[in-house]
């Protein structure tokens, strides 16, 4: 077994070296697609020498999806080839293959490649049960996050950590870079509005990797009853919070470009309004529109497709704005001007906001200020003090050089 383990570490180490792209020192272009590689660090999953010894002889569960890759091979397949006893796969929103619609329940099942049981954490329950972990010694979490409070993978991680703490199971994070990790911005969640799209008192853009965020959850005792899990993590190499990171695999069906991922913290709030964010098009989260909009020079028509089987305004012409040419260098803060512009130019009779907007914003104050036509400076000032307090807490848990 030790010889097999050594061979796996050596082989995957070589594979990881060859997966690094020679474009490392190039600057990011204005518009990048996911198969472009800029400043490609070595992710935690590729540093097998750091964690395979921790898994040897253990019963393992993996929290993963389509982003859980070691080079060109899925983490689960890699672990099995190295003789690790993987017992099951725990799956988040969008499922193990990352194709389910946003918000769609994901059923339990069996992985048709490995034959391993799939336990959904976005179906009948979001927190692993005692039975789910009864035959597990350690849970490995390896999912690509995008650094927004309402992106539900961090909520899934919270519940898995909590279950591990309550059932004496170790929790291991294989870290991955945060594509929005170069800034911190937005209103901090008022815990009166806690939900699965906002579980912690953090801003919309928290500027932390998944391992740093896990350290914060544990360290701030945000798990139920203040419990703390036995947390371990493997860091990335060649990453810090000044690195521009282009994701090699779409983290969910409707975040298919770097521009969409960069704009997501801003545009996602329109999911709490009458506006479509382009689900059902080829470029979701690069546009905003609806049938009732003042400017008709840009338009799109949502269609049913994988990851958006019943999109908002299906087969209807939507007018609005196209943000696809946005320069990534410009996205260093929440784009308040977009919120104000879209709200001002909506001409329909239906109420612009719905209750989901406050859940995404984390506070009712943002909607109120937009309705009162407050300036960008006034809106930004409304979260300044809470943001500064969060920055102080955040510093305690960083694993990489900050921006």
Secondary structure, 3 states (H helix, E strand, C coil): CHHHHHHHHHHHHHHHHHHCCCCCCCCCCCCCECCCCCCCCECHHHCHHHHHHHHCCCEEEEEECCCCEECCEEHHHHHHHCCCEEEEEEECCCCCCCCCCCCCCCCCEECCCCCCEEEECCCCCCCCCCCCCCCCCEEEEECCCCCECCCCHHHHHHHHHHHHHHCCCEEEEECCCCCCCCCCEEEECCHHHCECCECCCCEEECCCCHHHHHHHHHHCCCCHHHCCCCEEEECCECCCCCCCCCCCCCCCCCCCEHHHHHHHHHHHHHHHECCECCCCCCCCCCEEEECCECCCCCEEECCCECCECCCCCCCCEEEEEECCCCCHHHCCCCCHHHHHHHHHCECCCCCCECHHHHHHHCCCHHHHHHHCCCCHHHHHHHCHHHHHHHHHHHHCCCCCCCC
